[in-house]
Amino acid sequence: MSQVAQNNSGDRRIELGLAQNAAQFTLLIVVNALVGGMLGQERTVLPLLGEQEFGIRAYTAGLSFILAFGLAKAATNYFAGTWSDRFGRKPVLVAGWLVAVPVPLMLIWAPSWSWVIVANVLLGISQGLTWSTTVVMKIDLVGPVRRGLAMGLNEAAGYGAVALTALATGYLAQAYGLRPAPFLLGIAFAALGLGLSSMAVKETREHARLEAATHAARVDGRHDHLHDKLTNREVFTQTSFREPALSSASQAGLVNNLNDGLAWGLFPILFAAAGLSVGRIGVLAALYPAVWGLGQLVTGALSDRYGRKWMIVAGMWLQAFALGLIAYTDTFAIWAVAAVLIGAGTALVYPTLLAAIGDVAHPVWRARAVGTYRLWRDGGFAVGALIAGIVADALGIRAAIWTVAALTAASGLIVALRMYETHHRPATAARKETSHG
């Protein structure tokens, strides 16, 4: 039985569920693909641009654009959750696209590396506002039963677009040079994203209010202390440190994006040093987010059926193994296999962590919990840039990769020891699914 209510103006029925909100959900999938495309325009080209056009040789300096991006996105994620509760989801989404508009233009015309860093601050702010808000809006729409599937579809769209854009920009750069051709895609993505978000996306905050009004406590009483009256500080503390599942997810998210920052900033330089062409580097840069994106179509739904915890553990350990494989080898074929494995591990983790946050957080403060989680998760870009840059400058790229592999394995162990299973399926929903085969 679906949950239905009138909105405050009484002119539109509010229902929870994927089928009931299919049109808006699909539109948000498209919008998030465009968000991913804005990130993908940099994955292949920007590390090479820093080295070849701006003469950046020190790894720490070369990774400065990821540090700037990560800090800006992490901070904005936190405020995006608070602002979407206060002002509504749609205004935050539109604001994020407005910030994105100048980014590709700055990358095309940048006369110095400082312009690239400023462009990545803007990109981080934009990604924090747009991606966080599409996540919250999809959670609002689908309700509790299909949360994992919703996050899988959302992240698959975003990172599938990252992969396709990374691949396309690699070939564009090989054919036409590092600038401006690869970044023309970003101009198109920003225009489309702003237009769709302004004109077609509808507000979803009333869906969260409907779920809050009918929110059922867990039968095991585990969340009884997480009532609907938490302050911003309490939400931050519970999500970051105190609540076992929320804090375990936050540290795993940070480490996951720590190794993504490493892959983004150092893998293209490692591959180029081995003599690979820009086109082949683009293939490797695309393989990882492609498997990551497509895999989430399956893993999000699987976590709805089998639970979150052990999928997260398995994903972190698979990523650690694959990072070690990249550090140990030096051939295109094995690097391609390792990229696929990193993508598969990340696919197991990414939507499942978001779904776990949605499982535990009360609908009234869920957007703030998602914002806090994404603060830690995307702070991993900055931490990864610092750790990878410092270790690579001191000991070489491969030592940096081994270091991050060890941190990723340790993060999986923390989840295994501290996190409990968060997915509580209402008995009526489970019976209904069973009866429908």
Helices and strands as residue ranges (DSSP letters): E 4-6, E 13-15, H 22-43, H 45-52, H 59-62, H 64-87, H 89-100, H 102-109, H 113-142, H 147-176, H 181-199, H 205-213, H 232-237, I 238-242, H 244-273, H 278-306, H 309-328, H 332-360, H 366-395, H 397-418, H 427-435
